[in-house]
């Protein structure tokens, strides 16, 4: 099942949390911090501009790595894979490099 986001929404796959500490100690699942970095896998067409009826282009593209707000995205499980669905405004930054 493929997801096609609507309006200014994006679908992203969260990055895996670190499984070891900086000192090399293995961390149990409860101690892992949830990462706020995700890779964009689908982008909506953009939202409608009020009054003009034109679509505003999306700044985010498929393949971008983004930093998102902690409470903005909706978590969605597709099989064994966890995905995030969020609005473009929930993205705080695009990771370059």
N, C-alpha and C positions, 0 to 999 in steps of 0.2 A: 504494500500500500504506500503510495507516494503522497506526500502532503504538499498542497499548493496554498501558501499563505495568501490572505486577502488584504487589500488596502496597503497600509504601511507596516505590516507585520513581517517578521522573519522567522525562519525555523533554523535552529542551530544545535550542534552537538557539543555538550560540555566536555572540556578537557578532563582527563583523569587526574585525580588528586595525587600528590606525591606519596609514595608508599614507604619512603625512608626519610628520616630527619636529616638535616645538614651534616650531622655527625655520623651518619650511616646506620642509625638504629631503625629497625623495622617498626613501622607504626601499625597498630590494629585499626580496623575500619572505623571504630568510634573516635579515634584520635585524629583522623584525617580531616583537614579543613576542606570544605567545599570550595572548589575553584570558581571564580567569576569570569573565567575566560572560556570562550566557545568558538567553534568554527561554523560559519554560516553555510548551510546546505540548500536553502531555498529562500527566495526573496519575493515579496508581493509586488504588484505593479505601482504602488504609491497611493497616497490618499488624494481625494479630490480637493481642489482649492475652493474654498467657499466663495460663492458669487460668480465665479468665472466658468466653472464646469471643466476645468483643465486638471490633469493629474500632475501632482508634484513629483519630480523624479526622486528615486531612492539614492542616498549617498552610499549605502552599503551594498556590496556585490557578493555573489556566491563565491566561496573560497576565502573571504576575509576572516581574519581572526579578530574577535572583538572582546572587549571588557564590558560586562553588563551590570546593571544594578542588582543588588542582592535579592530584592523582593519583587522586581518587575516581571520576570518571566513566569509563564505557566509551564509546569513540568508535565511531560506527556510520555507515556511508555509505549513504544512500538516494538512488540516482541520482547526481546531482552535488552533493547537499546533505549536509553533515556534521551529524550529530545526536549528542547526548550522552544516555546513559542512566545515571542515578545514583540512589542511595538518598536519601531525605530527609535523613538524617544527614550526607551529603556537602555539603549546602547550608550555607554559613556565614552568609549574611545575605540578606534581601530588600531590594532597592534601592527606596527611596521617592522619589517626586517626579520 
